[in-house]
Structures are given as C-alpha cells and as structure tokens.
C-alpha cells in the first residue's frame, strides 16, 4: 500500500506512524501476556484458567 505514496509524502509518513502504533500495542499486549504466563508458571495460586473450559479460555485470550 505504501508503494502508491511518494517517498516524502505526508500520507506515507502518517501510514508508517499508524503501523508503528499498531505494532507497539501488539508488542505490549504480547509482553503482558508473557509476563502473566511466567508468573503462572512459578506461582500455583495464580490461576489463568478464567472460564473453566479450554475453548472458552482460548477465545478469551485471543480476544485480549
């Protein structure tokens, strides 16, 4: 999609900035989820099984 914009155009810069925002948000969500999984591995009281069903848990964590 960026190939259609000239190299120094304002629209290209704005689109790259949007891609950067989305990548940052995805990275932060993944990082938080990894930290939660690490805490769950060492602390048996921290239960990540929120819906008591494997398919519902999968759906829940995919939405988050």
PyMOL commands that set and color helices and strands:
alter all, ss='L'
color gray80, all
select helices_A, chain A and resi 2-4+10-42+54-63
alter helices_A, ss='H'
color red, helices_A
deselect
rebuild
show_as cartoon
